[in-house]
Amino acid sequence: MADERPEVATKVRLGSGDFFEAVADELERAQAKHARLNSPHEAYAVILEELDEYWEEVRKRRADRRPVAMWVELVQIAAMAARAAIETEACHAT
């Protein structure tokens, strides 16, 4: 879950530029830590896992939601989507 990722959560600021900076940082971190995505199927599974973690926050009662956790999951979703575009055959589309 998002609480396990304090390095991402510390980047929470207002503004879309900060969001995209956090996405780039998360993408770089994930590429350094994990092997290249092998297929669009694997990319889908990774994105779905992040989306499920976001959904876990969203479906909570409003008073119980953690905005920072939601933000972190959105950063991870965006980073994994970018990774899929870069590392799978999606980047070879003509």
C-alpha positions in Angstrom: 0.0 0.0 0.0 1.0 3.6 -0.2 2.2 3.9 3.3 5.1 1.6 2.4 6.4 4.2 -0.1 7.5 7.2 2.0 10.0 8.2 -0.6 7.1 8.9 -3.0 4.8 10.5 -0.4 7.5 13.1 0.6 7.1 14.6 -2.9 3.5 15.6 -2.3 3.1 19.3 -3.2 0.5 21.3 -5.0 0.7 21.7 -8.7 0.8 19.5 -11.8 4.6 20.1 -12.3 5.3 18.4 -9.0 3.1 15.5 -9.9 4.9 14.9 -13.1 8.3 15.3 -11.4 7.2 12.6 -8.9 6.0 10.4 -11.8 9.4 10.7 -13.4 11.2 9.9 -10.1 8.9 6.9 -9.5 9.5 5.6 -13.1 13.3 5.9 -12.6 13.1 4.1 -9.2 11.0 1.3 -10.6 13.3 0.8 -13.6 16.3 0.6 -11.4 14.7 -1.8 -9.0 12.7 -4.2 -11.3 13.5 -6.0 -14.5 12.1 -4.7 -17.8 8.4 -5.5 -18.4 8.3 -8.6 -20.6 4.9 -8.1 -22.3 1.8 -5.9 -22.5 0.2 -8.6 -20.3 2.7 -8.1 -17.5 2.4 -4.3 -17.9 -1.4 -4.6 -17.5 -1.0 -6.7 -14.4 1.4 -4.1 -12.8 -0.9 -1.2 -13.7 -3.9 -3.1 -12.4 -2.2 -3.8 -9.1 -1.5 0.0 -8.7 -5.1 0.8 -9.7 -6.5 -1.7 -7.2 -4.4 0.0 -4.5 -5.9 3.4 -5.5 -9.4 1.8 -5.5 -8.8 0.6 -1.9 -8.5 4.2 -0.8 -11.3 5.6 -3.1 -13.9 3.2 -1.8 -13.4 4.2 1.8 -15.8 6.6 3.4 -14.7 10.2 2.6 -13.7 10.8 6.2 -11.4 7.7 6.2 -9.6 8.4 2.9 -6.0 9.4 2.9 -5.4 12.0 0.2 -1.6 11.5 0.3 -2.1 7.8 -0.2 -4.4 8.4 -3.1 -1.9 10.9 -4.6 0.9 8.3 -4.2 -1.1 5.6 -6.0 -1.9 8.0 -8.8 1.8 8.7 -9.2 2.5 5.0 -9.3 -0.3 4.4 -11.9 1.1 7.1 -14.1 4.7 5.9 -13.8 3.7 2.3 -14.6 1.7 3.4 -17.6 4.7 5.4 -18.9 6.9 2.3 -18.2 4.5 0.2 -20.2 4.6 2.6 -23.1 8.4 2.7 -23.0 9.2 -1.0 -22.4 6.6 -2.9 -24.3 5.8 -3.0 -28.0 3.5 0.0 -27.5 6.6 2.1 -28.1 7.2 0.5 -31.5 3.8 1.5 -32.8 3.8 3.2 -36.2 
